[in-house]
Amino acid sequence: MANLKAEEIDLVLLCTSTPDDLFGSAAQVQRELGCNRALAFDITAACSGFVLGLVTGSRFIKGGGFENVLVVGADALSRYVDWTDRGTCILFGDGAGAVILQATSDEQDCLLGFDFHSDGNGQRHLHALVRSTDKKPGDEGAVSNGDVFLPSRASVSCIQMNGKEVFRFAVRCVPETIQTALEEAGLHGPDLDWLLLHQANQRILDAVAERLQIPPERVISNLSNYGNTSAASIPLALDEAVRCGKVKPGDVLATAGFGAGLTWGSAIVRWA
């Protein structure tokens, strides 16, 4: 779509919470694609990761020295769900999507406004904690951070989620962050052509749209096809919307990610 060669990419941002390497997988993506000139690094912000990646890539371009930025959202959450917990495992899917950001003049800047937040107090509502051993903290023989010798193996617990609290958080914070980003852009809800949220839960999508007074026909949703694919959900839905002719050049979209951390944020963008 962007008509670029791999060697023209200056920066690869991999937004993921499920890398294949503890130290990050962006360099592997860079290698496999042949983006030999590109700086590459991971962004870990769970379901907010892709929107954060969009803004991060835009800021790198604005700062100079970068013209073509590849932003990838990819997660394989099936690795970390408890398949006996049907309240959680049925919600998640695996996926990947990507966009190219390109340098342009200030008058043509397609990032119109953005807003981001974090609240570590909400971490208990959605997490997948690293365990030093299979034993729980406090159990006899469990390894603590103060031990001199590292455990022989480490593991990550399955995703734990308090669905009710995450829903309350999302329907409260997501409309607020979009409204803030709209104000920065000098726009209002009716100015939007599309609302493109992280595909977490249809009830959340509907509630946010209602609070922003955006009609259902302007809400992009493919949740029923793939489930919650975390950082991949927005680029997946965007790609489908572009390919089927919904999203056209010049359209203004409000995008928002929200999830573990807790983290949440939004960006108002014009599709080019």
C-alpha positions as CSV (number, residue, x, y, z in Angstrom):
1,M,0.0,0.0,0.0
2,A,2.8,2.4,0.9
3,N,5.0,1.5,-2.2
4,L,8.1,1.4,-0.1
5,K,11.1,-0.9,-0.1
6,A,12.3,-2.5,3.2
7,E,15.5,-0.6,3.1
8,E,13.6,2.7,3.1
9,I,12.2,2.1,6.6
10,D,14.0,4.2,9.2
11,L,12.3,2.9,12.4
12,V,10.4,-0.3,13.4
13,L,8.2,0.0,16.4
14,L,6.8,-3.4,17.6
15,C,3.9,-2.9,20.0
16,T,3.5,-6.2,21.8
17,S,3.1,-7.7,25.3
18,T,4.0,-11.2,24.0
19,P,7.4,-11.1,22.4
20,D,9.3,-14.2,21.4
21,D,12.4,-12.9,23.2
22,L,12.5,-11.5,26.8
23,F,14.6,-8.6,25.5
24,G,12.2,-7.7,22.7
25,S,11.3,-9.0,19.2
26,A,11.5,-5.7,17.2
27,A,15.0,-6.5,16.0
28,Q,13.8,-9.9,14.8
29,V,11.0,-8.3,12.8
30,Q,13.6,-5.8,11.3
31,R,15.8,-8.7,10.3
32,E,13.1,-10.8,8.8
33,L,11.8,-7.8,6.7
34,G,15.2,-6.7,5.6
35,C,14.9,-3.2,7.1
36,N,18.7,-3.1,7.5
37,R,18.8,0.7,8.0
38,A,16.1,0.9,10.7
39,L,16.3,1.3,14.4
40,A,14.0,-1.2,16.0
41,F,12.6,-1.5,19.5
42,D,9.5,-2.8,21.4
43,I,6.7,-0.9,23.0
44,T,4.9,-2.7,25.8
45,A,1.7,-1.1,26.8
46,A,-0.8,-4.0,26.3
47,C,-4.0,-3.0,24.6
48,S,-2.9,0.7,24.5
49,G,0.3,-0.2,22.7
50,F,-0.6,0.4,19.1
51,V,-2.0,3.9,19.7
52,L,1.0,4.8,21.7
53,G,3.2,3.4,18.9
54,L,1.4,5.7,16.4
55,V,2.2,8.8,18.5
56,T,5.7,7.7,19.3
57,G,6.4,7.2,15.6
58,S,5.0,10.5,14.8
59,R,7.1,12.2,17.4
60,F,10.3,10.6,16.0
61,I,9.4,11.9,12.5
62,K,8.7,15.4,13.9
63,G,12.0,15.4,15.7
64,G,13.8,14.9,12.4
65,G,16.0,12.1,11.0
66,F,13.2,9.7,10.4
67,E,11.0,9.7,7.3
68,N,9.3,6.2,7.2
69,V,8.2,4.5,10.3
70,L,6.7,1.0,10.5
71,V,4.4,0.6,13.5
72,V,3.4,-3.0,14.2
73,G,0.8,-4.2,16.7
74,A,1.0,-8.0,17.4
75,D,0.0,-10.2,20.2
76,A,-0.4,-13.9,20.8
77,L,-2.5,-14.0,24.0
78,S,-3.5,-17.6,23.6
79,R,-0.1,-18.4,25.2
80,Y,-1.2,-16.8,28.4
81,V,-4.8,-17.7,29.0
82,D,-6.1,-20.3,31.3
83,W,-8.1,-22.6,29.1
84,T,-10.2,-23.8,32.0
85,D,-11.3,-20.3,32.8
86,R,-14.1,-19.8,30.3
87,G,-14.8,-16.3,31.6
88,T,-11.5,-15.2,30.2
89,C,-10.1,-17.6,27.6
90,I,-13.0,-17.1,25.2
91,L,-12.4,-13.3,25.0
92,F,-8.9,-13.3,23.5
93,G,-7.4,-13.9,20.0
94,D,-4.0,-13.8,18.3
95,G,-3.2,-11.3,15.5
96,A,-0.9,-8.8,13.9
97,G,-1.4,-5.6,11.9
98,A,0.8,-2.7,10.8
99,V,0.8,0.8,9.4
100,I,3.5,3.0,7.8
101,L,3.9,6.6,9.0
102,Q,5.6,9.0,6.6
103,A,7.1,12.5,6.9
104,T,5.1,15.3,5.5
105,S,4.8,19.1,5.9
106,D,3.3,20.6,9.0
107,E,0.3,21.7,7.0
108,Q,-0.4,18.0,6.1
109,D,0.2,16.5,9.5
110,C,-2.3,13.7,9.9
111,L,-1.9,13.4,13.7
112,L,-4.4,16.0,14.8
113,G,-4.3,15.5,18.6
114,F,-3.6,12.9,21.2
115,D,-3.9,12.1,25.0
116,F,-2.4,9.4,27.2
117,H,-2.7,8.3,30.8
118,S,-1.5,5.5,33.2
119,D,-2.8,4.4,36.6
120,G,-0.7,1.7,38.4
121,N,-3.4,1.5,41.1
122,G,-5.6,-0.4,38.6
123,Q,-2.9,-3.0,37.8
124,R,-4.7,-5.6,40.0
125,H,-7.7,-5.6,37.7
126,L,-5.8,-6.9,34.7
127,H,-2.4,-8.6,34.7
128,A,-0.2,-11.6,33.9
129,L,2.5,-11.6,36.6
130,V,6.0,-13.0,36.3
131,R,6.6,-15.7,38.8
132,S,10.1,-16.6,39.9
133,T,9.1,-20.2,40.6
134,D,5.9,-22.2,40.4
135,K,5.4,-21.5,44.1
136,K,3.4,-18.6,45.3
137,P,4.9,-15.7,47.3
138,G,5.1,-16.7,50.9
139,D,5.2,-20.4,50.2
140,E,8.2,-22.3,51.7
141,G,11.1,-22.2,49.2
142,A,9.6,-19.4,47.1
143,V,12.3,-17.1,45.6
144,S,12.1,-13.4,46.5
145,N,13.8,-10.5,44.8
146,G,16.3,-10.4,47.7
147,D,17.8,-13.8,47.0
148,V,21.3,-13.9,45.7
149,F,20.8,-16.8,43.3
150,L,18.3,-16.6,40.5
151,P,15.7,-19.4,40.2
152,S,16.3,-22.2,37.8
153,R,13.3,-21.2,35.7
154,A,10.8,-18.4,35.5
155,S,7.2,-18.4,34.3
156,V,4.4,-16.0,33.6
157,S,1.0,-16.6,35.2
158,C,-2.2,-16.7,33.1
159,I,-4.1,-13.5,32.3
160,Q,-6.2,-12.5,35.3
161,M,-9.0,-10.0,34.7
162,N,-11.7,-8.4,36.8
163,G,-14.1,-7.9,33.9
164,K,-16.5,-5.6,35.8
165,E,-13.8,-3.2,36.9
166,V,-12.2,-3.1,33.5
167,F,-15.6,-2.3,32.0
168,R,-16.2,0.5,34.5
169,F,-12.7,1.9,33.8
170,A,-13.1,1.8,30.0
171,V,-16.5,3.5,29.8
172,R,-15.4,6.2,32.2
173,C,-11.9,7.0,30.9
174,V,-12.0,6.3,27.1
175,P,-14.7,9.0,26.3
176,E,-12.7,11.4,28.5
177,T,-9.4,10.8,26.7
178,I,-11.0,11.1,23.2
179,Q,-12.7,14.3,24.2
180,T,-9.3,15.7,25.3
181,A,-7.7,14.7,22.1
182,L,-10.6,16.2,20.1
183,E,-10.1,19.5,21.9
184,E,-6.4,19.5,21.1
185,A,-7.4,18.9,17.4
186,G,-10.0,21.7,17.5
187,L,-12.7,19.2,16.7
188,H,-16.0,17.8,18.1
189,G,-17.6,14.4,18.1
190,P,-19.8,15.2,15.0
191,D,-16.6,16.1,13.1
192,L,-15.4,12.4,13.2
193,D,-16.0,10.1,10.3
194,W,-15.1,7.0,12.3
195,L,-14.6,5.8,15.9
196,L,-12.0,3.0,16.0
197,L,-11.4,1.6,19.5
198,H,-9.4,-1.2,20.8
199,Q,-11.6,-4.2,20.1
200,A,-12.0,-5.4,23.7
201,N,-15.7,-5.8,24.3
202,Q,-18.8,-4.9,22.2
203,R,-20.5,-3.4,25.2
204,I,-17.6,-1.1,25.8
205,L,-17.6,0.0,22.1
206,D,-21.3,0.7,22.3
207,A,-21.1,2.6,25.6
208,V,-18.2,4.8,24.5
209,A,-20.0,5.6,21.2
210,E,-23.1,6.5,23.1
211,R,-21.3,8.8,25.5
212,L,-19.6,10.6,22.6
213,Q,-22.9,10.7,20.6
214,I,-21.4,8.8,17.7
215,P,-24.0,6.7,15.8
216,P,-23.4,3.0,15.5
217,E,-22.9,3.1,11.7
218,R,-19.7,5.2,12.3
219,V,-18.2,2.7,14.8
220,I,-15.7,0.2,13.3
221,S,-16.0,-3.2,14.9
222,N,-14.6,-6.6,13.9
223,L,-14.6,-8.0,17.4
224,S,-16.9,-10.9,16.6
225,N,-14.4,-12.2,14.0
226,Y,-11.2,-12.2,16.1
227,G,-11.9,-11.5,19.7
228,N,-9.6,-9.2,21.8
229,T,-6.2,-9.3,20.0
230,S,-4.7,-6.6,22.3
231,A,-2.2,-4.3,20.4
232,A,-3.2,-5.9,17.1
233,S,-6.9,-5.1,17.3
234,I,-6.8,-1.5,15.9
235,P,-4.6,-2.1,12.9
236,L,-6.6,-5.3,12.1
237,A,-9.9,-3.4,12.1
238,L,-8.4,-0.4,10.2
239,D,-7.0,-2.7,7.5
240,E,-10.4,-4.3,6.9
241,A,-12.2,-0.9,7.0
242,V,-9.8,0.5,4.4
243,R,-9.9,-2.6,2.1
244,C,-13.7,-2.7,2.1
245,G,-13.9,1.0,1.2
246,K,-15.3,2.3,4.5
247,V,-12.3,4.4,5.5
248,K,-11.2,6.7,2.6
249,P,-8.4,9.3,2.2
250,G,-9.3,12.4,4.2
251,D,-11.5,10.7,6.7
252,V,-10.9,11.7,10.4
253,L,-10.8,8.9,12.9
254,A,-10.7,8.8,16.7
255,T,-8.6,5.8,17.8
256,A,-8.3,4.8,21.4
257,G,-6.5,2.0,23.3
258,F,-7.1,0.9,26.9
259,G,-6.0,-2.0,29.1
260,A,-3.5,-3.5,31.4
261,G,-1.4,-1.1,33.5
262,L,-3.8,0.4,33.6
263,T,-3.1,2.5,30.5
264,W,-5.3,4.3,28.2
265,G,-5.0,6.9,25.4
266,S,-6.3,8.3,22.2
267,A,-5.3,9.8,18.9
268,I,-7.2,11.8,16.3
269,V,-5.9,11.0,12.9
270,R,-6.7,11.9,9.3
271,W,-6.3,8.9,6.9
272,A,-4.1,9.7,4.0
